[in-house]
Amino acid sequence: MSEVRVGTRELKNKLSEYIRRVKKGQTIIVTERGNVVAELVPPRQTIEERIWGMVDAGLADWSGEKMKPHVPRIINNSGEQISDLILEDRR
């Protein structure tokens, strides 16, 4: 949505109105003597909400189960540090 600039005095006097606007998705830029001092932004969606949004849009499949942790595909069993292997490969 859009953003609105508002001075601190007006924000203080009409706080409830501006909070309602933020709840609807609008960003409020708070200024003091013309300088930006704060931004009031709507809260971000949780990851779960974003995933369900993708599921609803047909962009993903998810059963709602907790996801398994990432397992690296390459495992270094040589006993050497990866940085040493890279340096050796560059020679």
Secondary structure, 3 states (H helix, E strand, C coil): CCEEEEEHHHHHHCHHHHHHHHHCCCEEEEEECCEEEEEECCCCCCHHHHHHHHHHCCCCCCCCCCCCCCCCCCCCCCCCCHHHHHHHHHC
